[in-house]
Amino acid sequence: MRIAEMNWMQAEARARSDDRAVLPLGSTEQHAYLSLAVDAILAERVAIEAVGDSGVPVFPVQPYGFTPNFVEYPGSVTLRLSTWIAVVTDILDGLVRSGFRRIVIVNGHGGNSPAHGAVLEWLDRNRGCQVKWHNWWNAPETFAKVKAIDPVASHASWMENFPWTRLSGVTMPGHQKPMMDMGRFAALDPGAKKTLLGDGNYGGLYQRSDADMLAIWQVAIAETRALITEDWA
């Protein structure tokens, strides 16, 4: 359930009986013709649907992450790396102070990954706690499902185009965009990156059927739920 649906007394009681909690991490950045909040929308939604009626609290999604590649795209907001690491570890400190010791981070943005190293360092200072870092979209079972449907899948392509990340009145291009040269892209400054990338899709179709997307979503929910419920030390 959402922590927004609990008061502090209920959160205290919950942590005493079950010290698991879920923290979704997102980003606000360009996703071609899709919502700027794709990563936040998907991380929070998969977390909430994965916990189901278990009572495990899902804390509010962190909407801003580390995305320096896209700062030339209007609406894209990045935190400094030092700020981003401080935000994630400060949130973990707050969860532990509230009594939660087993935490699943459901990450929705690849650029956020540097904070994973900071989490490992944080665990050294917080013995007895456990944190699982889960990149939900490229977890083994979910990404295998993506590849089985269409191996040409990337940022802002069809694989992020769910009914809940589309925008009303926006029509998707009907062609398959060639994959970008990632090595070249990585070497460029943000302005040159935008010139090379264009609309924001790294490569692939812009949209597939809802049936394909819901098939991926069901695998993602099941894989995330297993991480929340199983294999705790």
Buried (B, 14 or more C-beta within 10 A) or exposed (E): BBBEEBEEEBBEEBBEEBBBBBBBBBBBBBBBBBBBBBBBBBBBBBBBBBBEEEEBBBBEBBBBBBBBBBBBBEEBBBBEBEEBBBBBBEBBEEBBEBBBBBBBBBBBBBBBBEBBEBBEEBBEEBEEBBBBBBBBBBBEEBBEBBEEBBEBBBBBBBBBBBEEBBEEEEEBEEEBBEBBEEEEBEEBEBEEBBEEBEBBBBBBBBBBEEEBBEBBBEBBBBBBBEBBBEEEE
